């Protein structure tokens, strides 16, 4: 009987520990996504505020500047309410590229050349 009781206690602790580890992992995942989104928003806001151009940036530029993968940049950009996509078209009017621009309520007004 002592063996069965000990085994039950270990099984209960294992279930509790599994729940704690899963909750912690999910929390870290959410934190990482929020951190990436904020980094992207801050970068695009500062690029727009620098006044060199309209502040639109390609996915490749954002990947290099933020050290994120293409999937992470796209995920962060499309989750954000403050970032708008813009399309680059070719001479025939077809989509040729994707740009992102900061479009939040605190967006700096881009300077005209």
N, CA, C and O atoms as CSV, one atom per row, in Angstrom:
chain,resi,resn,atom,element,x,y,z
A,1,UNK,N,N,0.806,-1.192,0.000
A,1,UNK,CA,C,0.000,0.000,0.000
A,1,UNK,C,C,0.854,1.264,0.000
A,1,UNK,O,O,0.495,2.250,-0.644
A,2,UNK,N,N,1.956,1.249,0.699
A,2,UNK,CA,C,2.808,2.431,0.777
A,2,UNK,C,C,3.359,2.780,-0.596
A,2,UNK,O,O,3.531,3.953,-0.928
A,3,UNK,N,N,3.634,1.750,-1.392
A,3,UNK,CA,C,4.145,1.974,-2.743
A,3,UNK,C,C,3.100,2.684,-3.606
A,3,UNK,O,O,3.436,3.619,-4.333
A,4,UNK,N,N,1.857,2.258,-3.538
A,4,UNK,CA,C,0.782,2.875,-4.312
A,4,UNK,C,C,0.531,4.320,-3.888
A,4,UNK,O,O,0.295,5.184,-4.732
A,5,UNK,N,N,0.580,4.582,-2.586
A,5,UNK,CA,C,0.382,5.947,-2.103
A,5,UNK,C,C,1.520,6.853,-2.568
A,5,UNK,O,O,1.286,7.986,-2.987
A,6,UNK,N,N,2.738,6.354,-2.493
A,6,UNK,CA,C,3.900,7.128,-2.959
A,6,UNK,C,C,3.825,7.395,-4.450
A,6,UNK,O,O,4.150,8.489,-4.911
A,7,UNK,N,N,3.396,6.391,-5.202
A,7,UNK,CA,C,3.253,6.550,-6.643
A,7,UNK,C,C,2.165,7.569,-6.975
A,7,UNK,O,O,2.311,8.325,-7.936
A,8,UNK,N,N,1.102,7.605,-6.219
A,8,UNK,CA,C,0.027,8.582,-6.420
A,8,UNK,C,C,0.507,9.999,-6.148
A,8,UNK,O,O,0.163,10.928,-6.879
A,9,UNK,N,N,1.301,10.164,-5.095
A,9,UNK,CA,C,1.838,11.487,-4.756
A,9,UNK,C,C,2.769,11.979,-5.862
A,9,UNK,O,O,2.706,13.140,-6.265
A,10,UNK,N,N,3.627,11.093,-6.346
A,10,UNK,CA,C,4.553,11.460,-7.426
A,10,UNK,C,C,3.771,11.817,-8.688
A,10,UNK,O,O,4.125,12.772,-9.380
A,11,UNK,N,N,2.725,11.073,-8.995
A,11,UNK,CA,C,1.913,11.356,-10.182
A,11,UNK,C,C,1.226,12.708,-10.054
A,11,UNK,O,O,1.148,13.449,-11.034
A,12,UNK,N,N,0.733,13.043,-8.882
A,12,UNK,CA,C,0.094,14.342,-8.671
A,12,UNK,C,C,1.095,15.486,-8.841
A,12,UNK,O,O,0.790,16.493,-9.479
A,13,UNK,N,N,2.293,15.326,-8.267
A,13,UNK,CA,C,3.320,16.346,-8.417
A,13,UNK,C,C,3.763,16.477,-9.875
A,13,UNK,O,O,4.047,17.581,-10.339
A,14,UNK,N,N,3.823,15.385,-10.580
A,14,UNK,CA,C,4.201,15.430,-11.995
A,14,UNK,C,C,3.158,16.197,-12.809
A,14,UNK,O,O,3.514,16.961,-13.706
A,15,UNK,N,N,1.895,16.003,-12.506
A,15,UNK,CA,C,0.833,16.721,-13.210
A,15,UNK,C,C,0.906,18.219,-12.915
A,15,UNK,O,O,0.739,19.039,-13.818
A,16,UNK,N,N,1.154,18.572,-11.662
A,16,UNK,CA,C,1.282,19.981,-11.278
A,16,UNK,C,C,2.482,20.609,-11.961
A,16,UNK,O,O,2.388,21.717,-12.488
A,17,UNK,N,N,3.602,19.913,-11.956
A,17,UNK,CA,C,4.825,20.420,-12.578
A,17,UNK,C,C,4.645,20.586,-14.090
A,17,UNK,O,O,5.138,21.556,-14.667
A,18,UNK,N,N,3.963,19.673,-14.718
A,18,UNK,CA,C,3.696,19.781,-16.152
A,18,UNK,C,C,2.872,21.028,-16.456
A,18,UNK,O,O,3.154,21.737,-17.422
A,19,UNK,N,N,1.871,21.297,-15.650
A,19,UNK,CA,C,1.041,22.488,-15.852
A,19,UNK,C,C,1.856,23.770,-15.656
A,19,UNK,O,O,1.693,24.729,-16.409
A,20,UNK,N,N,2.723,23.786,-14.659
A,20,UNK,CA,C,3.555,24.959,-14.392
A,20,UNK,C,C,4.519,25.198,-15.549
A,20,UNK,O,O,4.683,26.337,-15.989
A,21,UNK,N,N,5.154,24.151,-16.042
A,21,UNK,CA,C,6.102,24.282,-17.156
A,21,UNK,C,C,5.376,24.745,-18.423
A,21,UNK,O,O,5.880,25.609,-19.141
A,22,UNK,N,N,4.214,24.186,-18.700
A,22,UNK,CA,C,3.458,24.582,-19.891
A,22,UNK,C,C,3.010,26.039,-19.801
A,22,UNK,O,O,3.085,26.765,-20.791
A,23,UNK,N,N,2.553,26.470,-18.650
A,23,UNK,CA,C,2.127,27.857,-18.461
A,23,UNK,C,C,3.307,28.813,-18.604
A,23,UNK,O,O,3.178,29.873,-19.218
A,24,UNK,N,N,4.442,28.447,-18.047
A,24,UNK,CA,C,5.645,29.272,-18.157
A,24,UNK,C,C,6.097,29.373,-19.606
A,24,UNK,O,O,6.448,30.460,-20.065
A,25,UNK,N,N,6.096,28.273,-20.326
A,25,UNK,CA,C,6.506,28.282,-21.731
A,25,UNK,C,C,5.574,29.153,-22.566
A,25,UNK,O,O,6.040,29.897,-23.429
A,26,UNK,N,N,4.282,29.075,-22.327
A,26,UNK,CA,C,3.323,29.888,-23.054
A,26,UNK,C,C,3.511,31.371,-22.732
A,26,UNK,O,O,3.433,32.218,-23.622
A,27,UNK,N,N,3.755,31.676,-21.477
A,27,UNK,CA,C,4.007,33.056,-21.077
A,27,UNK,C,C,5.244,33.623,-21.748
A,27,UNK,O,O,5.238,34.770,-22.196
A,28,UNK,N,N,6.298,32.837,-21.820
A,28,UNK,CA,C,7.521,33.284,-22.505
A,28,UNK,C,C,7.278,33.488,-23.993
A,28,UNK,O,O,7.813,34.426,-24.583
A,29,UNK,N,N,6.481,32.626,-24.605
A,29,UNK,CA,C,6.140,32.748,-26.015
A,29,UNK,C,C,5.392,34.055,-26.273
A,29,UNK,O,O,5.710,34.784,-27.213
A,30,UNK,N,N,4.399,34.345,-25.436
A,30,UNK,CA,C,3.636,35.586,-25.588
A,30,UNK,C,C,4.522,36.815,-25.366
A,30,UNK,O,O,4.410,37.799,-26.097
A,31,UNK,N,N,5.393,36.762,-24.367
A,31,UNK,CA,C,6.303,37.866,-24.082
A,31,UNK,C,C,7.219,38.119,-25.274
A,31,UNK,O,O,7.462,39.270,-25.635
A,32,UNK,N,N,7.728,37.055,-25.887
A,32,UNK,CA,C,8.610,37.180,-27.041
A,32,UNK,C,C,7.875,37.836,-28.214
A,32,UNK,O,O,8.444,38.685,-28.900
A,33,UNK,N,N,6.633,37.453,-28.445
A,33,UNK,CA,C,5.860,38.047,-29.531
A,33,UNK,C,C,5.604,39.531,-29.278
A,33,UNK,O,O,5.719,40.344,-30.196
A,34,UNK,N,N,5.262,39.887,-28.054
A,34,UNK,CA,C,5.022,41.292,-27.706
A,34,UNK,C,C,6.305,42.095,-27.847
A,34,UNK,O,O,6.276,43.219,-28.348
A,35,UNK,N,N,7.432,41.538,-27.413
A,35,UNK,CA,C,8.717,42.223,-27.516
A,35,UNK,C,C,9.084,42.479,-28.975
A,35,UNK,O,O,9.554,43.564,-29.315
A,36,UNK,N,N,8.875,41.490,-29.835
A,36,UNK,CA,C,9.188,41.651,-31.258
A,36,UNK,C,C,8.283,42.694,-31.908
A,36,UNK,O,O,8.750,43.502,-32.711
A,37,UNK,N,N,7.000,42.685,-31.572
A,37,UNK,CA,C,6.070,43.659,-32.133
A,37,UNK,C,C,6.443,45.066,-31.710
A,37,UNK,O,O,6.439,45.983,-32.532
A,38,UNK,N,N,6.765,45.249,-30.443
A,38,UNK,CA,C,7.151,46.571,-29.958
A,38,UNK,C,C,8.454,47.044,-30.583
A,38,UNK,O,O,8.592,48.221,-30.916
A,39,UNK,N,N,9.413,46.134,-30.745
A,39,UNK,CA,C,10.678,46.506,-31.385
A,39,UNK,C,C,10.434,46.959,-32.821
A,39,UNK,O,O,11.032,47.935,-33.275
A,40,UNK,N,N,9.569,46.264,-33.527
A,40,UNK,CA,C,9.238,46.641,-34.899
A,40,UNK,C,C,8.537,47.991,-34.942
A,40,UNK,O,O,8.879,48.839,-35.767
A,41,UNK,N,N,7.569,48.200,-34.073
A,41,UNK,CA,C,6.872,49.486,-34.028
A,41,UNK,C,C,7.826,50.632,-33.702
A,41,UNK,O,O,7.768,51.688,-34.331
A,42,UNK,N,N,8.702,50.425,-32.722
A,42,UNK,CA,C,9.655,51.473,-32.340
A,42,UNK,C,C,10.623,51.781,-33.475
A,42,UNK,O,O,10.953,52.942,-33.717
A,43,UNK,N,N,11.077,50.743,-34.170
A,43,UNK,CA,C,12.017,50.952,-35.273
A,43,UNK,C,C,11.352,51.740,-36.396
A,43,UNK,O,O,11.925,52.703,-36.904
A,44,UNK,N,N,10.148,51.335,-36.782
A,44,UNK,CA,C,9.465,52.038,-37.864
A,44,UNK,C,C,9.107,53.471,-37.461
A,44,UNK,O,O,9.158,54.372,-38.298
A,45,UNK,N,N,8.749,53.695,-36.207
A,45,UNK,CA,C,8.449,55.046,-35.733
A,45,UNK,C,C,9.703,55.921,-35.811
A,45,UNK,O,O,9.633,57.068,-36.254
A,46,UNK,N,N,10.838,55.385,-35.386
A,46,UNK,CA,C,12.071,56.173,-35.426
A,46,UNK,C,C,12.535,56.423,-36.859
A,46,UNK,O,O,13.085,57.486,-37.150
A,47,UNK,N,N,12.322,55.459,-37.759
A,47,UNK,CA,C,12.687,55.662,-39.160
A,47,UNK,C,C,11.830,56.756,-39.782
A,47,UNK,O,O,12.322,57.561,-40.572
A,48,UNK,N,N,10.557,56.786,-39.430
A,48,UNK,CA,C,9.672,57.825,-39.960
A,48,UNK,C,C,10.043,59.178,-39.366
A,48,UNK,O,O,10.020,60.195,-40.060
A,49,UNK,N,N,10.381,59.187,-38.098
A,49,UNK,CA,C,10.728,60.429,-37.429
A,49,UNK,C,C,12.063,60.993,-37.854
A,49,UNK,O,O,12.313,62.184,-37.667
A,50,UNK,N,N,12.940,60.161,-38.428
A,50,UNK,CA,C,14.247,60.647,-38.868
A,50,UNK,C,C,14.106,61.627,-40.020
A,50,UNK,O,O,14.962,62.492,-40.208
A,51,UNK,N,N,13.031,61.498,-40.795
A,51,UNK,CA,C,12.752,62.470,-41.840
A,51,UNK,C,C,13.534,62.297,-43.129
A,51,UNK,O,O,13.488,63.172,-43.994
A,52,UNK,N,N,14.248,61.195,-43.279
A,52,UNK,CA,C,15.010,60.976,-44.515
A,52,UNK,C,C,14.091,60.656,-45.689
A,52,UNK,O,O,14.381,61.016,-46.830
A,53,UNK,N,N,12.979,59.978,-45.403
A,53,UNK,CA,C,12.018,59.598,-46.437
A,53,UNK,C,C,10.674,59.360,-45.771
A,53,UNK,O,O,10.442,59.842,-44.663
A,54,UNK,N,N,9.787,58.627,-46.426
A,54,UNK,CA,C,8.440,58.415,-45.884
A,54,UNK,C,C,8.399,57.388,-44.749
A,54,UNK,O,O,7.357,57.230,-44.113
A,55,UNK,N,N,9.485,56.698,-44.483
A,55,UNK,CA,C,9.534,55.738,-43.384
A,55,UNK,C,C,9.093,54.342,-43.748
A,55,UNK,O,O,9.001,53.483,-42.871
A,56,UNK,N,N,8.815,54.086,-45.021
A,56,UNK,CA,C,8.431,52.739,-45.452
A,56,UNK,C,C,9.679,51.871,-45.537
A,56,UNK,O,O,10.716,52.309,-46.035
A,57,UNK,N,N,9.573,50.637,-45.050
A,57,UNK,CA,C,10.710,49.730,-45.046
A,57,UNK,C,C,10.299,48.356,-45.551
A,57,UNK,O,O,9.182,47.898,-45.308
A,58,UNK,N,N,11.220,47.705,-46.257
A,58,UNK,CA,C,10.963,46.364,-46.770
A,58,UNK,C,C,11.172,45.334,-45.666
A,58,UNK,O,O,11.766,45.625,-44.627
A,59,UNK,N,N,10.683,44.149,-45.907
A,59,UNK,CA,C,10.860,43.056,-44.955
A,59,UNK,C,C,12.348,42.761,-44.780
A,59,UNK,O,O,12.805,42.505,-43.666
A,60,UNK,N,N,13.104,42.796,-45.876
A,60,UNK,CA,C,14.540,42.509,-45.805
A,60,UNK,C,C,15.259,43.534,-44.939
A,60,UNK,O,O,16.120,43.172,-44.136
A,61,UNK,N,N,14.913,44.815,-45.094
A,61,UNK,CA,C,15.511,45.857,-44.255
A,61,UNK,C,C,15.197,45.608,-42.783
A,61,UNK,O,O,16.076,45.711,-41.926
A,62,UNK,N,N,13.937,45.279,-42.496
A,62,UNK,CA,C,13.530,45.046,-41.112
A,62,UNK,C,C,14.201,43.810,-40.527
A,62,UNK,O,O,14.546,43.789,-39.346
A,63,UNK,N,N,14.385,42.785,-41.347
A,63,UNK,CA,C,15.080,41.586,-40.880
A,63,UNK,C,C,16.503,41.930,-40.453
A,63,UNK,O,O,16.965,41.480,-39.405
A,64,UNK,N,N,17.197,42.725,-41.259
A,64,UNK,CA,C,18.574,43.096,-40.951
A,64,UNK,C,C,18.660,44.021,-39.748
A,64,UNK,O,O,19.542,43.866,-38.903
A,65,UNK,N,N,17.757,44.975,-39.668
A,65,UNK,CA,C,17.815,45.962,-38.590
A,65,UNK,C,C,17.428,45.383,-37.232
A,65,UNK,O,O,17.961,45.808,-36.207
A,66,UNK,N,N,16.515,44.429,-37.213
A,66,UNK,CA,C,15.985,43.910,-35.946
A,66,UNK,C,C,16.478,42.510,-35.602
A,66,UNK,O,O,16.164,41.989,-34.531
A,67,UNK,N,N,17.242,41.900,-36.493
A,67,UNK,CA,C,17.743,40.528,-36.289
A,67,UNK,C,C,16.598,39.538,-36.063
A,67,UNK,O,O,16.641,38.707,-35.156
A,68,UNK,N,N,15.591,39.650,-36.901
A,68,UNK,CA,C,14.451,38.740,-36.851
A,68,UNK,C,C,14.392,37.964,-38.160
A,68,UNK,O,O,14.954,38.388,-39.170
A,69,UNK,N,N,13.714,36.838,-38.135
A,69,UNK,CA,C,13.500,36.090,-39.365
A,69,UNK,C,C,12.356,36.734,-40.151
A,69,UNK,O,O,11.632,37.582,-39.631
A,70,UNK,N,N,12.206,36.324,-41.394
A,70,UNK,CA,C,11.133,36.859,-42.220
A,70,UNK,C,C,9.769,36.549,-41.611
A,70,UNK,O,O,8.884,37.404,-41.592
A,71,UNK,N,N,9.604,35.342,-41.122
A,71,UNK,CA,C,8.336,34.948,-40.514
A,71,UNK,C,C,8.038,35.778,-39.266
A,71,UNK,O,O,6.889,36.154,-39.033
A,72,UNK,N,N,9.065,36.067,-38.461
A,72,UNK,CA,C,8.859,36.869,-37.258
A,72,UNK,C,C,8.481,38.309,-37.601
A,72,UNK,O,O,7.622,38.898,-36.946
A,73,UNK,N,N,9.123,38.878,-38.631
A,73,UNK,CA,C,8.798,40.246,-39.052
A,73,UNK,C,C,7.360,40.305,-39.550
A,73,UNK,O,O,6.602,41.193,-39.160
A,74,UNK,N,N,6.984,39.369,-40.405
A,74,UNK,CA,C,5.627,39.366,-40.949
A,74,UNK,C,C,4.593,39.152,-39.852
A,74,UNK,O,O,3.554,39.811,-39.834
A,75,UNK,N,N,4.876,38.238,-38.945
A,75,UNK,CA,C,3.940,37.968,-37.853
A,75,UNK,C,C,3.768,39.199,-36.963
A,75,UNK,O,O,2.645,39.564,-36.613
A,76,UNK,N,N,4.871,39.830,-36.601
A,76,UNK,CA,C,4.804,41.017,-35.746
A,76,UNK,C,C,4.094,42.166,-36.453
A,76,UNK,O,O,3.310,42.886,-35.835
A,77,UNK,N,N,4.363,42.340,-37.734
A,77,UNK,CA,C,3.760,43.448,-38.471
A,77,UNK,C,C,2.254,43.270,-38.626
A,77,UNK,O,O,1.497,44.227,-38.466
A,78,UNK,N,N,1.821,42.071,-38.932
A,78,UNK,CA,C,0.388,41.863,-39.139
A,78,UNK,C,C,-0.381,41.760,-37.826
A,78,UNK,O,O,-1.605,41.891,-37.832
A,79,UNK,N,N,0.297,41.527,-36.695
A,79,UNK,CA,C,-0.370,41.543,-35.393
A,79,UNK,C,C,-0.529,42.958,-34.854
A,79,UNK,O,O,-1.364,43.208,-33.984
A,80,UNK,N,N,0.275,43.886,-35.375
A,80,UNK,CA,C,0.272,45.246,-34.856
A,80,UNK,C,C,-0.858,46.072,-35.457
A,80,UNK,O,O,-1.151,45.976,-36.649
A,81,UNK,N,N,-1.482,46.878,-34.618
A,81,UNK,CA,C,-2.503,47.817,-35.096
A,81,UNK,C,C,-1.871,49.124,-35.542
A,81,UNK,O,O,-2.539,49.970,-36.138
A,82,UNK,N,N,-0.579,49.292,-35.254
A,82,UNK,CA,C,0.105,50.548,-35.558
A,82,UNK,C,C,0.966,50.472,-36.810
A,82,UNK,O,O,1.615,51.454,-37.169
A,83,UNK,N,N,0.983,49.338,-37.473
A,83,UNK,CA,C,1.797,49.164,-38.671
A,83,UNK,C,C,0.886,48.820,-39.839
A,83,UNK,O,O,0.030,47.940,-39.748
A,84,UNK,N,N,1.090,49.534,-40.935
A,84,UNK,CA,C,0.277,49.307,-42.134
A,84,UNK,C,C,1.151,48.750,-43.251
A,84,UNK,O,O,2.290,49.183,-43.423
A,85,UNK,N,N,0.628,47.799,-44.007
A,85,UNK,CA,C,1.380,47.306,-45.162
A,85,UNK,C,C,1.174,48.224,-46.370
A,85,UNK,O,O,0.139,48.877,-46.503
A,86,UNK,N,N,2.162,48.256,-47.229
A,86,UNK,CA,C,2.067,48.987,-48.492
A,86,UNK,C,C,2.640,48.079,-49.573
A,86,UNK,O,O,3.584,47.329,-49.324
A,87,UNK,N,N,2.080,48.146,-50.747
A,87,UNK,CA,C,2.474,47.273,-51.845
A,87,UNK,C,C,3.342,48.045,-52.841
A,87,UNK,O,O,3.045,49.192,-53.174
A,88,UNK,N,N,4.405,47.413,-53.307
A,88,UNK,CA,C,5.204,47.932,-54.409
A,88,UNK,C,C,4.670,47.255,-55.667
A,88,UNK,O,O,4.551,46.031,-55.708
A,89,UNK,N,N,4.353,48.030,-56.678
A,89,UNK,CA,C,3.846,47.448,-57.918
A,89,UNK,C,C,4.881,47.579,-59.026
A,89,UNK,O,O,5.709,48.491,-59.025
A,90,UNK,N,N,4.814,46.653,-59.964
A,90,UNK,CA,C,5.701,46.720,-61.123
A,90,UNK,C,C,5.051,47.580,-62.210
A,90,UNK,O,O,4.025,48.217,-61.972
A,91,UNK,N,N,5.650,47.595,-63.395
A,91,UNK,CA,C,5.147,48.454,-64.470
A,91,UNK,C,C,3.767,48.033,-64.965
A,91,UNK,O,O,3.043,48.841,-65.546
A,92,UNK,N,N,3.399,46.770,-64.737
A,92,UNK,CA,C,2.088,46.286,-65.168
A,92,UNK,C,C,1.029,46.411,-64.079
A,92,UNK,O,O,-0.118,46.014,-64.282
A,93,UNK,N,N,1.402,46.953,-62.936
A,93,UNK,CA,C,0.455,47.148,-61.851
A,93,UNK,C,C,0.284,45.953,-60.931
A,93,UNK,O,O,-0.617,45.950,-60.092
A,94,UNK,N,N,1.121,44.944,-61.067
A,94,UNK,CA,C,1.036,43.759,-60.207
A,94,UNK,C,C,1.898,43.954,-58.963
A,94,UNK,O,O,2.888,44.686,-58.990
A,95,UNK,N,N,1.525,43.312,-57.909
A,95,UNK,CA,C,2.286,43.411,-56.658
A,95,UNK,C,C,3.675,42.825,-56.861
A,95,UNK,O,O,3.825,41.711,-57.363
A,96,UNK,N,N,4.693,43.593,-56.463
A,96,UNK,CA,C,6.075,43.171,-56.648
A,96,UNK,C,C,6.826,43.098,-55.327
A,96,UNK,O,O,7.847,42.416,-55.241
A,97,UNK,N,N,6.348,43.782,-54.301
A,97,UNK,CA,C,7.024,43.794,-53.018
A,97,UNK,C,C,6.103,44.263,-51.915
A,97,UNK,O,O,4.989,44.728,-52.160
A,98,UNK,N,N,6.595,44.131,-50.691
A,98,UNK,CA,C,5.804,44.484,-49.527
A,98,UNK,C,C,6.614,45.426,-48.648
A,98,UNK,O,O,7.762,45.141,-48.307
A,99,UNK,N,N,6.013,46.534,-48.290
A,99,UNK,CA,C,6.623,47.512,-47.396
A,99,UNK,C,C,5.754,47.630,-46.146
A,99,UNK,O,O,4.559,47.336,-46.169
A,100,UNK,N,N,6.378,48.064,-45.065
A,100,UNK,CA,C,5.630,48.346,-43.843
A,100,UNK,C,C,5.949,49.764,-43.400
A,100,UNK,O,O,7.084,50.226,-43.518
A,101,UNK,N,N,4.936,50.444,-42.892
A,101,UNK,CA,C,5.091,51.816,-42.428
A,101,UNK,C,C,4.360,51.967,-41.103
A,101,UNK,O,O,3.303,51.371,-40.895
A,102,UNK,N,N,4.926,52.765,-40.213
A,102,UNK,CA,C,4.296,53.035,-38.921
A,102,UNK,C,C,3.106,53.951,-39.138
A,102,UNK,O,O,3.213,54.968,-39.824
A,103,UNK,N,N,1.965,53.589,-38.551
A,103,UNK,CA,C,0.729,54.335,-38.762
A,103,UNK,C,C,-0.028,54.509,-37.446
A,103,UNK,O,O,-1.259,54.523,-37.424
A,104,UNK,N,N,0.721,54.640,-36.351
A,104,UNK,CA,C,0.092,54.779,-35.044
A,104,UNK,C,C,-0.379,56.193,-34.784
A,104,UNK,O,O,-0.083,57.104,-35.556
A,105,UNK,N,N,-1.114,56.381,-33.696
A,105,UNK,CA,C,-1.633,57.722,-33.371
A,105,UNK,C,C,-0.529,58.722,-33.038
A,105,UNK,O,O,-0.729,59.929,-33.172
A,106,UNK,N,N,0.623,58.237,-32.611
A,106,UNK,CA,C,1.742,59.121,-32.292
A,106,UNK,C,C,2.775,59.168,-33.413
A,106,UNK,O,O,3.938,59.495,-33.175
A,107,UNK,N,N,2.355,58.843,-34.631
A,107,UNK,CA,C,3.277,58.838,-35.775
A,107,UNK,C,C,3.778,60.239,-36.046
A,107,UNK,O,O,2.991,61.182,-36.127
A,108,UNK,N,N,5.102,60.381,-36.189
A,108,UNK,CA,C,5.630,61.692,-36.542
A,108,UNK,C,C,5.252,62.048,-37.988
A,108,UNK,O,O,5.115,61.167,-38.837
A,109,UNK,N,N,5.090,63.310,-38.245
A,109,UNK,CA,C,4.746,63.748,-39.601
A,109,UNK,C,C,6.011,63.696,-40.442
A,109,UNK,O,O,7.001,64.348,-40.110
A,110,UNK,N,N,5.992,62.916,-41.543
A,110,UNK,CA,C,7.202,62.831,-42.363
A,110,UNK,C,C,7.504,64.171,-43.003
A,110,UNK,O,O,6.604,64.899,-43.423
A,111,UNK,N,N,8.803,64.484,-43.069
A,111,UNK,CA,C,9.232,65.744,-43.657
A,111,UNK,C,C,9.314,65.602,-45.177
A,111,UNK,O,O,9.755,64.578,-45.698
A,112,UNK,N,N,8.886,66.632,-45.859
A,112,UNK,CA,C,8.948,66.658,-47.326
A,112,UNK,C,C,10.337,67.094,-47.760
A,112,UNK,O,O,10.985,67.917,-47.113
A,113,UNK,N,N,10.776,66.518,-48.873
A,113,UNK,CA,C,12.091,66.906,-49.416
A,113,UNK,C,C,12.026,68.238,-50.125
A,113,UNK,O,O,13.039,68.713,-50.640
